[in-house]
Amino acid sequence: MPAGLKQSSSVVSIGFEVTETAANTFTEGSIDLNMSPLDREVFVVLAVNIDPFPPDGLAGADTLVATSLTTTSQASVQNLSNSNCLANAINSIQSAGYADSGVAFQTGFIETPPATLEYIGIIATNDFFIQCQGLNNLTAKGVSGKLYGYRAVASADIYASLVQSEVLSA
């Protein structure tokens, strides 16, 4: 258990899904955790499973679906170098230069963290955000997944530090 936190729930899984508003358009969804800031409640993230929709297979055109899960609102899909990004995944088909087929690639965050990690992140504000954007697809794409973790109550100084850190790094 992280110092200054006391677990207040069992492990829960929270499902999510976000679909682009139009093909190849950045779209962000917000998932409310219904936490109580008056009780200094935070969400300790244990694991994330993030599954982008498959991109369209088009001869001669590279296509992809890029997705991320962050603790703050973003203006684009993020990668793990962003301190607020807890997970990302990309499905792509590389077919530029091919007449009739391509090669599919998938990159993403590990679905289960190594056993040596106590947690992969702490969400101190009331919600988390899912981003997705396709490239060269004919139809709108999206992402679905699950966030695993538990609620915890933080001491006053730890709670203030977590909220400030999360908001200022946005």
Disulfide bonds with the S-S distance in Angstrom:
none
